[in-house]
């Protein structure tokens, strides 16, 4: 599966779908993306089952059966209603997220848009996807994970190393620390904001390497509890 074989440009949005009655995340993407680019690729993953011999058996008619026909008919009707073309793709796999992530890599997708899990909180769902992403072989390009709720709410997570989105409070805290340390160092030392971040991360890594992980985890847990109300209100 490549951008050429699917007919999509690199930087596309990959939208995995499983059933025709749960396409709210596709509808949200269709309404969000109004420009010709990026392309929208709708992917259905046909899960493989082990045959009696222990090997996987999948015939062409199983790969694109009436299930896919009904699903893609609904997808195309929805896309036509929104006036937005989509590309269709089918893949077979024995692990759902492995298939989706490999498709995103092969198609050079910039984002993966999914519906929220009925069994897991959104943050836990994103964490599981992130763990699956880290298990993939290098190179792993940066990809945004967009999780939609049936009500249309969206949360965005980033797979792999990425620049964190700092809140105003965090930026102010960084600046205040920089002011205090700059004053103590004097004019002979050149100090930047990113130096503060680098130094803090080095110190945290040093504590972990020196066996202070339990203390670090406890302090981190206290910090997360302290900001929980503020985070939930945003």
TITORMAR-891471 format. One record per residue (C-alpha): chain; x, y, z; residue in one letter. Coordinates in nm, 3 decimals. Layout:
// TITORMAR-891471
A/X/Y/Z/A
...
// end
This chain:
// TITORMAR-891471
A/0.000/0.000/0.000/X
A/0.156/0.327/-0.117/X
A/0.027/0.676/-0.198/X
A/0.049/0.588/-0.569/X
A/-0.150/0.266/-0.546/X
A/-0.420/0.428/-0.335/X
A/-0.423/0.748/-0.538/X
A/-0.346/0.979/-0.248/X
A/-0.076/1.237/-0.192/X
A/0.169/1.217/0.101/X
A/0.038/1.405/0.403/X
A/-0.306/1.249/0.371/X
A/-0.546/1.178/0.659/X
A/-0.602/0.808/0.728/X
A/-0.950/0.724/0.858/X
A/-0.993/0.359/0.966/X
A/-1.354/0.238/0.961/X
A/-1.501/-0.091/1.079/X
A/-1.881/-0.073/1.064/X
A/-2.124/0.141/0.865/X
A/-2.315/0.245/1.178/X
A/-2.011/0.403/1.347/X
A/-1.879/0.658/1.098/X
A/-1.908/0.971/1.312/X
A/-1.530/1.026/1.306/X
A/-1.528/1.014/0.925/X
A/-1.816/1.260/0.915/X
A/-1.620/1.496/1.143/X
A/-1.311/1.475/0.919/X
A/-1.517/1.535/0.604/X
A/-1.664/1.848/0.758/X
A/-1.331/1.973/0.888/X
A/-1.129/1.932/0.569/X
A/-1.265/2.164/0.303/X
A/-0.955/2.224/0.092/X
A/-0.852/1.982/-0.187/X
A/-0.555/1.879/0.026/X
A/-0.497/1.677/0.231/X
A/-0.650/1.369/0.075/X
A/-0.872/1.150/0.291/X
A/-0.801/0.775/0.281/X
A/-1.070/0.550/0.430/X
A/-0.924/0.218/0.541/X
A/-1.102/-0.102/0.637/X
A/-0.893/-0.375/0.799/X
A/-1.013/-0.729/0.741/X
A/-0.900/-0.932/1.040/X
A/-0.746/-1.270/0.958/X
A/-0.840/-1.590/1.133/X
A/-0.628/-1.898/1.178/X
A/-0.721/-2.198/0.969/X
A/-0.726/-2.548/1.120/X
A/-0.369/-2.604/1.001/X
A/-0.255/-2.304/1.202/X
A/-0.184/-2.096/0.891/X
A/-0.377/-1.793/0.779/X
A/-0.619/-1.841/0.493/X
A/-0.776/-1.548/0.307/X
A/-0.930/-1.558/-0.038/X
A/-0.990/-1.251/-0.258/X
A/-1.365/-1.263/-0.204/X
A/-1.304/-1.260/0.172/X
A/-1.085/-0.949/0.142/X
A/-1.361/-0.755/-0.034/X
A/-1.690/-0.919/0.059/X
A/-2.041/-0.782/0.103/X
A/-1.925/-0.636/0.436/X
A/-1.679/-0.405/0.262/X
A/-1.928/-0.331/-0.017/X
A/-2.194/-0.215/0.227/X
A/-1.943/-0.022/0.435/X
A/-1.787/0.161/0.141/X
A/-2.129/0.234/-0.011/X
A/-2.216/0.417/0.310/X
A/-1.876/0.590/0.312/X
A/-1.912/0.713/-0.046/X
A/-2.266/0.837/0.019/X
A/-2.144/1.033/0.320/X
A/-1.850/1.178/0.126/X
A/-2.076/1.277/-0.164/X
A/-2.315/1.449/0.075/X
A/-2.028/1.656/0.214/X
A/-1.889/1.721/-0.133/X
A/-1.551/1.572/-0.045/X
A/-1.377/1.292/-0.243/X
A/-1.220/1.004/-0.054/X
A/-0.983/0.721/-0.140/X
A/-1.076/0.368/-0.036/X
A/-0.840/0.095/0.083/X
A/-0.870/-0.255/0.230/X
A/-0.598/-0.437/0.420/X
A/-0.579/-0.777/0.587/X
A/-0.401/-0.830/0.918/X
A/-0.403/-1.026/1.242/X
A/-0.346/-0.715/1.456/X
A/-0.569/-0.413/1.403/X
A/-0.343/-0.133/1.523/X
A/-0.035/-0.283/1.363/X
A/-0.222/-0.275/1.030/X
A/-0.344/0.082/1.077/X
A/-0.004/0.215/1.182/X
A/0.178/0.035/0.902/X
A/-0.073/0.177/0.656/X
A/-0.008/0.526/0.794/X
A/0.367/0.478/0.747/X
A/0.335/0.332/0.396/X
A/0.087/0.599/0.285/X
A/0.298/0.877/0.444/X
A/-0.011/0.996/0.632/X
A/0.010/1.307/0.845/X
A/-0.277/1.206/1.073/X
A/-0.492/0.910/1.178/X
A/-0.853/0.990/1.268/X
A/-1.048/0.737/1.477/X
A/-1.355/0.718/1.695/X
A/-1.317/0.690/2.070/X
A/-1.315/0.347/2.228/X
A/-1.628/0.224/2.403/X
A/-1.411/0.038/2.654/X
A/-1.130/0.282/2.733/X
A/-1.098/0.650/2.826/X
A/-0.957/0.857/2.541/X
A/-0.622/0.911/2.716/X
A/-0.582/0.536/2.774/X
A/-0.679/0.464/2.414/X
A/-0.415/0.711/2.294/X
A/-0.156/0.557/2.527/X
A/-0.218/0.209/2.385/X
A/-0.182/0.340/2.031/X
A/0.139/0.517/2.131/X
A/0.281/0.194/2.275/X
A/0.197/0.013/1.951/X
A/0.365/0.294/1.757/X
A/0.684/0.260/1.960/X
A/0.696/-0.113/1.880/X
A/0.716/-0.043/1.508/X
A/1.056/-0.050/1.337/X
A/1.236/0.271/1.250/X
A/1.195/0.504/1.076/X
A/0.870/0.613/1.234/X
A/0.751/0.948/1.099/X
A/0.560/1.186/1.324/X
A/0.185/1.129/1.298/X
A/-0.104/1.302/1.474/X
A/-0.370/1.081/1.632/X
A/-0.712/1.249/1.623/X
A/-0.976/1.084/1.843/X
A/-1.338/1.193/1.797/X
A/-1.638/1.130/2.022/X
A/-1.989/1.070/1.882/X
A/-2.075/1.423/2.001/X
A/-1.807/1.566/1.773/X
A/-1.546/1.651/2.036/X
A/-1.187/1.599/1.929/X
A/-0.862/1.535/2.112/X
A/-0.527/1.532/1.933/X
A/-0.225/1.331/2.042/X
A/0.113/1.301/1.872/X
A/0.282/0.968/1.808/X
A/0.658/0.960/1.851/X
A/0.886/1.247/1.958/X
A/0.722/1.586/1.912/X
A/0.733/1.941/2.037/X
A/0.502/1.963/2.342/X
A/0.215/2.210/2.341/X
A/0.289/2.435/2.639/X
A/0.010/2.611/2.825/X
A/0.032/2.979/2.915/X
A/0.098/2.882/3.278/X
A/0.388/2.658/3.176/X
A/0.539/2.928/2.954/X
A/0.511/3.182/3.235/X
A/0.674/2.936/3.477/X
A/0.961/2.873/3.236/X
A/1.013/3.246/3.185/X
A/1.012/3.320/3.558/X
A/1.273/3.050/3.623/X
A/1.481/3.187/3.336/X
A/1.466/3.539/3.486/X
A/1.579/3.420/3.828/X
A/1.865/3.206/3.697/X
A/1.978/3.473/3.449/X
A/2.007/3.722/3.732/X
A/2.214/3.482/3.944/X
A/2.444/3.379/3.657/X
A/2.522/3.736/3.562/X
A/2.599/3.886/3.222/X
A/2.899/3.661/3.158/X
A/2.678/3.355/3.093/X
A/2.442/3.327/2.796/X
A/2.123/3.153/2.906/X
A/1.822/3.071/2.687/X
A/1.480/2.932/2.771/X
A/1.560/2.602/2.600/X
A/1.870/2.572/2.823/X
A/1.638/2.565/3.125/X
A/1.431/2.285/2.972/X
A/1.743/2.088/2.877/X
A/1.893/2.130/3.224/X
A/1.570/2.023/3.397/X
A/1.543/1.711/3.180/X
A/1.907/1.621/3.247/X
A/1.846/1.654/3.621/X
A/1.536/1.436/3.601/X
A/1.721/1.172/3.401/X
A/2.008/1.181/3.653/X
A/1.769/1.119/3.942/X
A/1.618/0.820/3.761/X
A/1.960/0.674/3.680/X
A/2.063/0.714/4.046/X
A/1.778/0.492/4.161/X
A/1.536/0.765/4.265/X
A/1.256/0.643/4.037/X
A/1.006/0.580/4.324/X
A/1.054/0.935/4.452/X
A/1.023/1.077/4.099/X
A/0.701/0.882/4.038/X
A/0.552/0.999/4.368/X
A/0.632/1.363/4.295/X
A/0.495/1.325/3.942/X
A/0.174/1.170/4.076/X
A/0.134/1.461/4.320/X
A/0.184/1.707/4.033/X
A/-0.074/1.533/3.814/X
A/-0.326/1.531/4.098/X
A/-0.263/1.901/4.160/X
A/-0.336/1.999/3.799/X
A/-0.618/1.748/3.736/X
A/-0.902/1.994/3.798/X
A/-0.747/2.258/3.578/X
A/-0.680/2.008/3.299/X
A/-1.035/1.872/3.308/X
A/-1.179/2.223/3.282/X
A/-0.992/2.305/2.959/X
// end
